[in-house]
Amino acid sequence: MQFFIIIFASVIFFVLFLVTIVTVFFGAPIVFTDSKSLTKMIEIAGNVSGKKMVDLGSGDGRVVIEFAKRGIEVHGYEINPFLVAISKLKIKKAGLEKKAFIFWKNFWSANLSSYDIVSVFGINYIMPKLRDKLVHELKKNSIVISNSYKFPGWKKMRTKNGVYLYRMR
Ligand SMILES: C[S@@+](CC[C@H](N)C(=O)[O-])C[C@H]1O[C@@H](n2cnc3c(N)ncnc32)[C@H](O)[C@@H]1O
């Protein structure tokens, strides 16, 4: 019995380790938006009614859930299957299954052309590549909300203590 517990614990540890390495390699560490920054993101977004939003690297789903509470459809792409499962549970608990959707998917391979609002809490070395993807795929007037990291070469439309808002031209 003890042998099986050790094997089980080792497998869980190995999977978590692997997921963490892959996550960091693909572009963003596992740190979540705190409630103050989340409030700032909601304020800076302005009137979101009728919009469709995506959170790139949705973590435990907190950004997706808070925006879905404003009545809009919000998607989250998350590469870590544990966080996908946690997010789905949180969405169910909040009764937001018709508004908030989490996909176990690498956001680099997602087509973002249907979204009016994109949010991201990435890391500085992915910002130039992400900027190019957004320029290529987003519609004119879509907005991009970035927590903590600026997009190089883009003019900010609004800033609130480390939260940046951009509009596509
Ligand atoms: C800094 S956390 C932010 C989580 C959430 N957006 C928030 O603000 O609380 C970044 C998340 O992106 C995920 N991630 C990193 N690279 C990714 C990729 N290429 N595709 C999907 N998710 C990714 C990580 O697993 C992590 O959960």
The ligand as an SDF file (V2000), in Angstrom:
LIG
                    3D

 27 29  0  0  0  0  0  0  0  0999 V2000
    0.4630   35.1930  -14.7560 C   0  0  0  0  0  0  0  0  0  0  0  0
   -0.7500   33.8900  -14.8690 S   0  0  0  0  0  0  0  0  0  0  0  0
   -2.2130   34.8690  -15.0380 C   0  0  0  0  0  0  0  0  0  0  0  0
   -3.4810   34.1220  -14.7680 C   0  0  0  0  0  0  0  0  0  0  0  0
   -4.7580   34.9500  -14.9260 C   0  0  0  0  0  0  0  0  0  0  0  0
   -4.8710   35.5240  -16.2380 N   0  0  0  0  0  0  0  0  0  0  0  0
   -4.7920   36.0510  -13.9260 C   0  0  0  0  0  0  0  0  0  0  0  0
   -4.5940   37.2130  -14.3190 O   0  0  0  0  0  0  0  0  0  0  0  0
   -4.9610   35.7560  -12.7150 O   0  0  0  0  0  0  0  0  0  0  0  0
   -0.4320   33.2940  -16.4950 C   0  0  0  0  0  0  0  0  0  0  0  0
   -1.1490   32.0230  -16.8510 C   0  0  0  0  0  0  0  0  0  0  0  0
   -0.8960   31.7600  -18.2150 O   0  0  0  0  0  0  0  0  0  0  0  0
   -0.7900   30.3720  -18.4000 C   0  0  0  0  0  0  0  0  0  0  0  0
   -0.0570   30.1920  -19.6600 N   0  0  0  0  0  0  0  0  0  0  0  0
    1.2440   30.4540  -19.9040 C   0  0  0  0  0  0  0  0  0  0  0  0
    1.5340   30.2530  -21.1890 N   0  0  0  0  0  0  0  0  0  0  0  0
    0.3700   29.8600  -21.7760 C   0  0  0  0  0  0  0  0  0  0  0  0
    0.0380   29.5070  -23.1120 C   0  0  0  0  0  0  0  0  0  0  0  0
    0.9410   29.5450  -24.0920 N   0  0  0  0  0  0  0  0  0  0  0  0
   -1.2400   29.1570  -23.3880 N   0  0  0  0  0  0  0  0  0  0  0  0
   -2.1730   29.1300  -22.3900 C   0  0  0  0  0  0  0  0  0  0  0  0
   -1.8990   29.4390  -21.1100 N   0  0  0  0  0  0  0  0  0  0  0  0
   -0.6390   29.8110  -20.8100 C   0  0  0  0  0  0  0  0  0  0  0  0
   -0.0800   29.8910  -17.1530 C   0  0  0  0  0  0  0  0  0  0  0  0
   -0.3260   28.5270  -16.9020 O   0  0  0  0  0  0  0  0  0  0  0  0
   -0.6980   30.7900  -16.0820 C   0  0  0  0  0  0  0  0  0  0  0  0
   -1.8130   30.1860  -15.5000 O   0  0  0  0  0  0  0  0  0  0  0  0
  1  2  1  0
  2  3  1  0
  2 10  1  0
  3  4  1  0
  4  5  1  0
  5  6  1  0
  5  7  1  0
  7  8  2  0
  7  9  1  0
 10 11  1  0
 11 12  1  0
 11 26  1  0
 12 13  1  0
 13 14  1  0
 13 24  1  0
 14 15  1  0
 14 23  1  0
 15 16  2  0
 16 17  1  0
 17 18  1  0
 17 23  2  0
 18 19  1  0
 18 20  2  0
 20 21  1  0
 21 22  2  0
 22 23  1  0
 24 25  1  0
 24 26  1  0
 26 27  1  0
M  CHG  2   2   1   9  -1
M  END
$$$$
